[in-house]
C-alpha cells in the first residue's frame, strides 16, 4: 500500500493501524518536517523518501519501490480507511477489474469542502467527455496491478497524477470499477483542496492531463 505523506504525524497511527494484516505499508515521505518518517518507522512501515515535492512524485516513488503484484494507493491524512481496499484488491486479483477506484461519500461536517467537491465534479465531467467513462470521483483510494501501472508511463508528478492514471488506463482499454467509500474529515490541514487556490491549482494540473492526445482504444466502467 502506497501512502504519500507530507506532515501527517498525527494521522499516521490511525492510518497504519487500519492496514490489513499481511500487507506492506510504504509511507512516502515528501519532505515532512513534523517527524512523520520517524513515526511511520516506529509503527512498522517502510519509509521511502521522495525529495521532489508533489502528490504525483510521492505516489510514483511508492509505485516504483513496491514489489507486490497488486498495489494500492491511499491518502495518509485519516480521511479514508485503508481497510476499505481489501475488496478492491480481491476484485483486481480475481480479474474482475483492472483498476478499482473509491467514490468518496462525505461523512461528517467539513469532510469535503464545497469548492473541492465542485472542482472534482467539473473534472469528472471533463473526463467523461474525454474518455466516455461515467465516473463520479477522481479520489486517491485505488488498486491495480503494479506492472501494468508502470507500463502506462505516467509522467505527471503533481496533482494530475490520479487523473492521468485513469485517462491512460481508459485509453489502454482497462476495465475500471468504482465503489462508494466513506470520506471522513481529515486530520490536520489539507495541502491541496483545503483552499480555493489549492483546488484551482489541482484543476489546472488535471486539465493539462485531459489535453493529452487520446489513444484509439477505450476503457469500460461499472
C-alpha positions in Angstrom: 0.0 0.0 0.0 1.4 3.3 -1.1 0.8 6.2 1.3 2.0 9.6 0.1 2.9 11.6 3.2 3.6 15.3 3.9 3.4 16.2 7.6 0.9 13.6 8.7 2.4 12.5 12.0 -0.9 12.9 13.9 -2.8 10.8 11.4 -0.3 8.0 10.9 -1.1 5.9 14.0 -4.7 5.5 12.9 -3.9 5.0 9.2 -1.3 2.4 9.8 -3.4 0.7 12.4 -6.0 0.1 9.7 -3.7 -1.6 7.2 -5.0 -5.2 6.6 -2.8 -7.9 8.1 -0.1 -9.2 5.9 0.0 -6.0 3.7 3.2 -3.9 3.4 2.8 -0.2 4.1 5.0 2.1 2.0 5.0 5.6 3.5 6.5 8.0 1.0 7.9 11.0 2.9 7.6 14.0 0.6 9.6 16.4 2.7 7.9 16.2 6.1 9.1 18.4 8.9 6.9 17.1 11.7 8.7 13.7 12.3 6.3 11.7 10.0 9.1 9.4 8.8 10.1 8.5 12.3 6.5 7.9 13.4 5.9 5.7 10.4 9.1 3.6 11.0 8.2 3.2 14.7 4.8 1.8 13.6 6.4 -0.7 11.3 6.0 0.9 7.9 8.7 1.0 5.3 9.6 4.7 4.6 10.5 5.8 1.1 11.9 9.4 0.7 10.9 11.5 -2.3 12.5 14.9 -2.2 10.7 16.2 -5.2 7.5 17.9 -3.9 4.3 16.8 -5.5 1.5 14.3 -4.9 2.3 12.5 -8.1 6.0 12.4 -7.3 5.3 10.7 -4.0 2.8 8.3 -5.5 5.1 7.2 -8.3 8.1 6.8 -5.9 5.9 4.4 -3.9 4.8 2.6 -7.0 8.4 2.2 -8.1 9.5 1.0 -4.7 6.7 -1.5 -4.3 7.3 -5.2 -5.0 3.8 -6.7 -4.7 1.8 -7.8 -7.7 -1.2 -5.6 -6.7 -0.5 -2.0 -5.5 -3.0 0.2 -3.6 -3.0 3.9 -3.0 -4.5 5.8 -0.1 -4.2 9.3 1.4 -2.3 9.4 4.7 -4.5 12.0 6.4 -7.1 9.7 8.0 -9.8 10.8 5.6 -10.0 7.3 4.1 -9.8 3.9 5.7 -7.1 1.7 4.2 -9.1 -1.4 5.2 -11.6 -0.5 2.6 -9.1 -1.5 -0.1 -9.3 -5.2 0.8 -12.3 -5.9 -1.6 -10.6 -3.7 -4.2 -7.6 -5.9 -4.2 -9.7 -9.0 -4.4 -11.5 -7.6 -7.4 -8.2 -6.9 -9.2 -6.7 -10.2 -8.2 -9.7 -12.2 -9.4 -9.6 -10.5 -12.8 -12.9 -8.7 -12.4 -11.4 -5.3 -13.0 -8.0 -3.8 -13.9 -8.4 -0.6 -11.9 -10.7 -0.1 -8.9 -11.5 3.4 -7.6 -13.2 4.6 -4.4 -16.0 7.1 -4.9 -15.9 9.4 -1.9 -19.1 9.9 0.1 -18.6 12.5 2.8 -19.3 11.6 6.4 -19.3 14.4 9.0 -19.1 18.1 8.9 -16.3 19.5 6.8 -15.3 16.2 5.3 -15.3 17.6 1.7 -15.3 21.4 1.3 -17.8 22.7 -1.3 -15.1 24.2 -3.6 -13.2 20.9 -3.6 -16.4 19.0 -4.4 -17.2 21.4 -7.2 -13.8 21.0 -8.7 -14.0 17.3 -8.6 -17.4 17.3 -10.3 -16.1 19.5 -13.1 -13.2 17.2 -13.7 -15.4 14.1 -13.7 -17.5 15.7 -16.4 -14.4 16.6 -18.5 -13.1 13.1 -18.0 -16.4 11.8 -19.4 -16.1 13.9 -22.5 -12.5 12.9 -23.0 -12.8 9.1 -22.4 -16.5 8.2 -22.2 -16.1 6.9 -18.7 -19.0 7.7 -16.4 -17.0 8.1 -13.2 -18.1 10.3 -10.4 -14.9 10.8 -8.5 -11.1 11.0 -9.0 -10.2 10.2 -5.5 -7.0 8.7 -4.2 -8.3 5.4 -3.0 -7.5 2.8 -5.7 -5.9 -0.5 -6.6 -4.4 -2.1 -9.7 -1.6 -4.4 -10.8 1.9 -2.9 -10.4 3.5 -3.8 -13.7 0.6 -2.6 -15.9 0.5 0.6 -14.0 4.2 1.2 -14.7 3.6 0.4 -18.3 1.2 3.3 -18.5 4.2 5.6 -18.5 2.7 8.1 -16.1 4.6 11.4 -16.2 2.6 13.9 -14.1 4.3 14.5 -10.7 1.8 17.0 -9.3 -2.0 16.9 -8.7 -2.7 15.5 -12.1 -1.3 12.0 -11.3 -4.5 10.3 -10.2 -6.4 11.6 -13.3 -3.6 10.7 -15.7 -3.7 7.1 -14.3 -7.4 6.9 -15.1 -7.1 8.6 -18.6 -4.2 6.4 -19.7 -5.9 3.3 -18.3 -9.0 4.1 -20.3 -7.0 4.7 -23.4 -5.4 1.3 -22.9 -8.8 -0.4 -22.7 -8.7 -1.2 -19.0 -11.9 -2.3 -17.1 -12.4 0.4 -14.4 -14.7 -0.1 -11.4 -15.9 2.5 -8.9 -17.3 1.8 -5.5 -18.7 4.1 -2.8 -16.4 4.7 0.2 -17.0 6.9 3.3 -14.9 10.1 3.3 -14.1 11.4 6.8 -12.9 14.8 8.0 -9.1 14.8 7.5 -6.6 15.1 10.4 -4.7 18.4 10.0 -4.8 21.0 7.2 -5.1 20.0 3.5 -2.2 20.7 1.3 -4.3 20.8 -1.9 -8.0 21.1 -1.7 -8.3 22.9 1.6 -8.3 26.2 -0.2 -9.7 27.7 -3.3 -6.1 28.3 -4.6 -5.1 24.7 -3.9 -8.2 23.4 -5.6 -7.7 25.7 -8.7 -4.0 24.5 -9.0 -5.2 20.9 -8.9 -7.8 21.6 -11.6 -5.2 23.3 -13.8 -2.9 20.3 -13.4 -5.6 17.9 -14.3 -6.9 20.0 -17.2 -3.4 19.6 -18.7 -3.7 15.8 -18.4 -7.1 15.9 -20.1 -5.5 17.7 -23.1 -3.4 14.6 -23.8 -4.0 13.1 -27.2 -6.4 10.1 -26.8 -5.3 6.6 -27.9 -7.6 4.5 -30.1 -8.9 2.1 -27.5 -11.4 2.9 -24.8 -12.0 1.6 -21.3 -15.1 0.4 -19.6 -16.6 1.4 -16.3 -19.0 -0.3 -14.0 
